[in-house]
Amino acid sequence: MGPLALLLERAVRRREGLLDRLRAEGTDCCRLFHGVAEGLPGLTVDRYGPLVLAQTFREPLDAAGLEEALRESIPGPFAFSYNPRGASSPPAADEFHCSEFGLKHLIRPRHRGVDPWLFLDLRAGRRALREAAKGRSVLNLFAYTCGAGVCAAAAGASEVWNVDFASSSLEVGRRNAELNGIPPERFRIIREDCLPVMRQLAGLPPGLRRSRRRRFLRFEPRSFDIVFLDPPAWAKGPFGAVDVERDYPGLFKPALLAAKELVIATNHSPAVALESWIETLRRCAAKAGRPIRAIQTLAPDEDFPSFDDNPPLKIAACEV
């Protein structure tokens, strides 16, 4: 067994207890190798049900050698796909199903976008949403392929709104809802920039900056029992920038004002320390007149180890 296969085998062995717990939850998708903390920065290996997806974020690896090492170290048959991020890779035609908490999700290893259709590090946040959603209304912001929204609806949410600007991602979300038998009357999909939607729901101006002629969907103020706020680290649009390092309050305040009970918020920037981010949330809430009663921080599961115990993804469940 070569050096790479040994690294992979050790990583899989470390996850044996987690894999048992995930199987008990009805989950068959997991990060099997997190290279930045497990000996080979730039390489990740994720399992999505019958698919093993390897991705490189630095120099591409030899695909044949990588597949051989994976088949030596990972038990059982699987389809293999390699995605060298940043390189020109044609879309993959094949789609797969994986399961999380017993729910099916579509996966295509390579598509027009660059990210997988289900972010595995956010599992802990979806688990918290699943536990809280029964009988409650949920606003899912920056919904992407609606993984959190599907989770909430399947857990018994009374209604779920999924908001994102990308129609291709929302179409995957619609298919995921259909795949899990979620009735469309409880699962609303809204293709729009999240900033004007969340600000209008919170009773704030939509915040149009760059183009006064930009049309956008209009909403009356209303609140949801739970708001799930999962913004990208940075993005720029006609309604302003999404910048989780410099202006998280610009996102958190309208989410907070639109929530009756709970905001589950994330921050994906490795440059932001957990403690300073939590303090930012508390200050923002106090200034908005909606002080936070309790905050529970949620670390990613053990398949996303951190070499410095400060994982890039931070999740906070804020009771208001």
C-alpha positions as CSV (number, residue, x, y, z in Angstrom):
1,M,0.0,0.0,0.0
2,G,1.4,3.4,-1.1
3,P,1.7,6.5,1.1
4,L,-1.5,8.0,-0.3
5,A,-3.5,4.8,0.3
6,L,-2.2,4.7,3.9
7,L,-3.3,8.3,4.6
8,L,-6.7,7.5,3.2
9,E,-7.0,4.2,5.1
10,R,-6.1,5.9,8.4
11,A,-8.7,8.6,7.7
12,V,-11.4,6.1,7.1
13,R,-10.5,4.2,10.3
14,R,-10.8,7.4,12.3
15,R,-14.4,7.8,11.1
16,E,-15.6,4.3,12.0
17,G,-17.6,5.5,15.0
18,L,-19.0,8.5,13.1
19,L,-20.0,6.3,10.1
20,D,-21.9,4.0,12.5
21,R,-23.8,6.9,13.9
22,L,-24.5,8.4,10.5
23,R,-25.8,5.0,9.3
24,A,-28.2,5.0,12.3
25,E,-29.4,8.4,11.2
26,G,-30.1,7.2,7.7
27,T,-27.1,9.0,6.3
28,D,-24.7,7.5,3.7
29,C,-22.7,10.6,2.7
30,C,-19.6,11.7,4.5
31,R,-16.2,13.4,4.0
32,L,-13.8,10.5,4.0
33,F,-10.6,12.5,3.8
34,H,-10.1,16.2,4.7
35,G,-6.6,16.8,3.4
36,V,-5.8,20.1,5.0
37,A,-6.0,18.4,8.5
38,E,-5.1,14.8,7.5
39,G,-1.8,15.0,5.7
40,L,-2.4,16.2,2.2
41,P,-3.6,19.8,1.8
42,G,-5.5,20.4,-1.4
43,L,-7.3,17.0,-1.6
44,T,-10.7,16.1,-0.3
45,V,-12.6,12.8,-0.7
46,D,-16.3,12.7,-0.2
47,R,-18.7,9.8,-0.3
48,Y,-22.2,10.4,-1.6
49,G,-24.0,7.0,-1.4
50,P,-22.6,4.9,-4.3
51,L,-20.3,7.7,-5.5
52,V,-16.8,8.6,-4.2
53,L,-15.9,12.1,-5.3
54,A,-12.2,13.3,-5.1
55,Q,-11.4,17.0,-5.5
56,T,-8.1,18.8,-5.7
57,F,-7.8,22.5,-5.0
58,R,-4.1,22.9,-5.8
59,E,-2.1,20.9,-8.3
60,P,-4.1,18.1,-10.0
61,L,-3.1,14.5,-9.0
62,D,-2.8,11.6,-11.3
63,A,-6.4,10.4,-11.6
64,A,-5.6,6.7,-12.2
65,G,-3.2,6.6,-9.2
66,L,-5.7,8.4,-7.0
67,E,-8.5,6.0,-7.9
68,E,-6.2,3.0,-7.2
69,A,-5.3,4.4,-3.8
70,L,-9.0,5.0,-3.0
71,R,-10.0,1.5,-4.0
72,E,-7.2,0.1,-1.8
73,S,-8.4,2.1,1.3
74,I,-12.2,2.3,1.0
75,P,-14.2,-0.8,1.4
76,G,-17.0,-1.9,-0.9
77,P,-17.8,-1.1,-4.5
78,F,-18.3,2.5,-5.6
79,A,-18.4,4.7,-8.6
80,F,-15.4,7.1,-8.8
81,S,-15.3,10.7,-10.0
82,Y,-12.4,13.1,-9.9
83,N,-12.9,16.9,-10.1
84,P,-9.7,19.0,-10.2
85,R,-11.1,22.3,-9.1
86,G,-9.9,25.2,-11.3
87,A,-9.2,22.9,-14.2
88,S,-11.4,22.5,-17.2
89,S,-13.6,19.5,-16.6
90,P,-16.6,18.5,-18.7
91,P,-19.9,18.1,-16.8
92,A,-20.7,14.6,-15.8
93,A,-23.9,13.2,-17.2
94,D,-24.5,10.7,-14.4
95,E,-26.6,11.6,-11.4
96,F,-26.6,9.7,-8.1
97,H,-28.8,9.7,-5.0
98,C,-27.3,9.9,-1.5
99,S,-29.2,9.9,1.8
100,E,-29.1,12.2,4.8
101,F,-31.4,11.6,7.8
102,G,-33.2,9.2,5.5
103,L,-33.9,11.9,2.9
104,K,-32.7,11.5,-0.7
105,H,-30.6,14.1,-2.4
106,L,-29.5,14.4,-6.0
107,I,-25.7,14.5,-6.6
108,R,-23.9,15.2,-9.9
109,P,-20.1,15.1,-9.5
110,R,-19.4,17.8,-12.1
111,H,-21.9,20.3,-13.4
112,R,-22.1,23.9,-14.6
113,G,-21.3,25.1,-11.1
114,V,-18.2,24.2,-9.1
115,D,-19.7,23.1,-5.8
116,P,-21.3,19.7,-4.9
117,W,-25.1,19.8,-4.7
118,L,-25.0,19.0,-0.9
119,F,-22.5,20.6,1.4
120,L,-21.5,17.9,3.9
121,D,-20.0,20.2,6.5
122,L,-23.4,21.9,7.0
123,R,-24.9,18.6,8.2
124,A,-24.8,19.7,11.9
125,G,-26.8,22.8,11.0
126,R,-29.4,20.8,9.0
127,R,-29.7,18.4,12.0
128,A,-30.5,21.3,14.3
129,L,-33.1,22.6,11.9
130,R,-34.6,19.1,11.6
131,E,-35.0,18.9,15.3
132,A,-36.7,22.3,15.6
133,A,-38.8,22.5,12.5
134,K,-41.9,20.4,13.2
135,G,-45.0,22.6,13.0
136,R,-43.0,25.8,12.4
137,S,-42.7,28.1,9.4
138,V,-39.1,28.3,8.0
139,L,-37.4,30.8,5.8
140,N,-34.3,29.3,4.1
141,L,-32.0,32.1,2.8
142,F,-29.2,31.5,0.3
143,A,-31.0,28.1,-0.2
144,Y,-28.7,26.8,-3.0
145,T,-30.2,23.3,-3.8
146,C,-32.6,23.6,-0.8
147,G,-30.9,20.9,1.3
148,A,-32.0,22.7,4.5
149,G,-35.4,23.4,3.2
150,V,-36.0,19.8,2.3
151,C,-34.8,18.8,5.7
152,A,-37.2,21.2,7.4
153,A,-40.2,20.3,5.3
154,A,-39.6,16.5,5.8
155,A,-39.4,17.1,9.5
156,G,-42.9,18.5,9.5
157,A,-42.5,22.3,9.0
158,S,-45.8,24.0,8.3
159,E,-44.3,25.9,5.3
160,V,-40.8,26.5,3.9
161,W,-39.7,29.4,1.7
162,N,-36.4,28.7,-0.2
163,V,-34.8,31.9,-1.6
164,D,-31.8,32.0,-4.0
165,F,-30.9,33.8,-7.2
166,A,-29.7,30.7,-9.1
167,S,-32.5,29.0,-11.0
168,S,-30.4,25.9,-11.8
169,S,-29.7,25.3,-8.1
170,L,-33.4,25.9,-7.2
171,E,-34.4,23.4,-9.8
172,V,-32.3,20.8,-8.1
173,G,-34.0,21.7,-4.9
174,R,-37.4,21.3,-6.5
175,R,-36.4,17.9,-7.7
176,N,-35.1,17.0,-4.2
177,A,-38.5,18.0,-2.7
178,E,-40.3,15.9,-5.2
179,L,-38.0,13.0,-4.7
180,N,-38.9,13.0,-1.0
181,G,-42.7,13.4,-1.5
182,I,-42.8,17.0,-0.1
183,P,-46.0,18.7,-1.3
184,P,-45.4,21.9,-3.3
185,E,-47.9,23.8,-1.2
186,R,-45.6,23.6,1.8
187,F,-42.4,24.1,-0.2
188,R,-42.1,27.5,-1.9
189,I,-39.2,28.3,-4.2
190,I,-38.4,32.0,-4.8
191,R,-35.8,32.9,-7.4
192,E,-34.5,36.3,-6.3
193,D,-31.6,38.0,-4.7
194,C,-31.8,37.2,-1.0
195,L,-31.0,40.7,0.2
196,P,-34.2,42.5,-1.0
197,V,-36.4,39.5,0.0
198,M,-35.1,39.3,3.6
199,R,-35.1,43.1,4.0
200,Q,-38.7,43.4,2.8
201,L,-39.9,40.6,5.0
202,A,-38.2,42.4,7.9
203,G,-40.0,45.6,7.1
204,L,-36.8,47.3,5.8
205,P,-36.2,49.0,2.5
206,P,-35.0,46.6,-0.2
207,G,-31.6,48.2,-0.4
208,L,-31.2,48.7,-4.2
209,R,-27.9,50.4,-4.9
210,R,-26.4,49.9,-8.3
211,S,-29.4,50.1,-10.6
212,R,-32.6,51.8,-9.7
213,R,-34.2,50.1,-12.7
214,R,-33.6,46.6,-11.4
215,R,-36.9,44.9,-11.0
216,F,-37.4,42.6,-8.0
217,L,-40.1,40.6,-6.4
218,R,-42.2,42.5,-3.8
219,F,-43.1,41.1,-0.4
220,E,-45.1,42.5,2.5
221,P,-43.5,42.3,5.9
222,R,-44.0,39.0,7.7
223,S,-42.2,36.8,10.1
224,F,-41.2,33.1,10.2
225,D,-40.7,30.9,13.3
226,I,-37.2,29.9,12.1
227,V,-34.8,31.6,9.7
228,F,-31.9,29.6,8.3
229,L,-29.2,32.0,7.2
230,D,-26.4,30.4,5.2
231,P,-24.7,33.1,3.1
232,P,-21.6,32.6,0.9
233,A,-18.4,34.1,2.2
234,W,-18.6,36.9,-0.4
235,A,-20.8,37.8,-3.3
236,K,-21.7,41.0,-5.1
237,G,-25.0,41.9,-6.7
238,P,-27.2,44.9,-7.6
239,F,-28.5,45.1,-4.0
240,G,-25.1,45.3,-2.4
241,A,-22.4,42.9,-1.3
242,V,-22.6,39.8,0.8
243,D,-19.5,40.1,2.9
244,V,-19.4,37.9,6.0
245,E,-16.1,39.2,7.2
246,R,-16.8,43.0,7.1
247,D,-20.6,43.3,7.3
248,Y,-22.3,40.3,8.9
249,P,-24.8,42.6,10.7
250,G,-26.1,43.6,7.3
251,L,-27.3,40.1,6.8
252,F,-28.1,39.1,10.4
253,K,-30.3,42.1,11.3
254,P,-33.0,41.5,8.6
255,A,-32.9,37.7,9.3
256,L,-33.3,38.4,13.0
257,L,-36.2,40.8,12.4
258,A,-37.9,38.2,10.2
259,A,-37.6,35.5,12.9
260,K,-40.1,34.8,15.7
261,E,-38.1,32.2,17.6
262,L,-34.8,31.0,16.1
263,V,-32.1,32.0,13.6
264,I,-29.6,29.3,12.6
265,A,-26.8,31.4,11.1
266,T,-23.5,30.3,9.5
267,N,-20.2,32.0,8.7
268,H,-17.9,30.2,6.2
269,S,-14.9,32.5,6.4
270,P,-11.7,31.0,8.0
271,A,-10.6,34.6,8.8
272,V,-13.4,35.1,11.3
273,A,-12.9,33.7,14.8
274,L,-15.9,32.1,16.4
275,E,-15.8,34.2,19.6
276,S,-15.7,37.5,17.7
277,W,-18.5,36.4,15.4
278,I,-20.7,35.5,18.3
279,E,-20.1,38.8,19.9
280,T,-21.0,40.5,16.6
281,L,-24.3,38.6,16.6
282,R,-25.1,39.7,20.2
283,R,-24.3,43.3,19.5
284,C,-26.3,43.4,16.3
285,A,-29.3,41.8,18.0
286,A,-29.2,44.2,20.9
287,K,-28.9,47.2,18.6
288,A,-31.9,45.9,16.6
289,G,-34.0,45.6,19.8
290,R,-34.2,41.8,19.5
291,P,-31.6,40.6,22.1
292,I,-30.6,37.0,21.8
293,R,-31.8,34.9,24.8
294,A,-29.4,32.0,24.1
295,I,-26.8,30.9,21.6
296,Q,-25.8,27.3,20.9
297,T,-22.7,26.9,18.7
298,L,-22.6,23.9,16.5
299,A,-19.3,22.4,15.2
300,P,-19.2,20.4,12.0
301,D,-19.2,16.6,12.6
302,E,-15.9,14.7,12.9
303,D,-15.5,14.1,9.2
304,F,-14.4,17.8,9.0
305,P,-11.4,17.9,11.4
306,S,-9.6,21.1,12.0
307,F,-5.8,21.2,12.6
308,D,-6.2,24.2,14.9
309,D,-9.6,23.4,16.4
310,N,-11.1,26.4,14.6
311,P,-13.0,25.0,11.6
312,P,-13.8,27.5,8.9
313,L,-17.5,26.8,9.1
314,K,-19.2,28.3,12.2
315,I,-22.8,27.6,13.0
316,A,-24.9,29.5,15.7
317,A,-28.4,28.6,16.7
318,C,-29.7,31.9,18.2
319,E,-32.9,31.9,20.3
320,V,-34.7,35.3,20.1
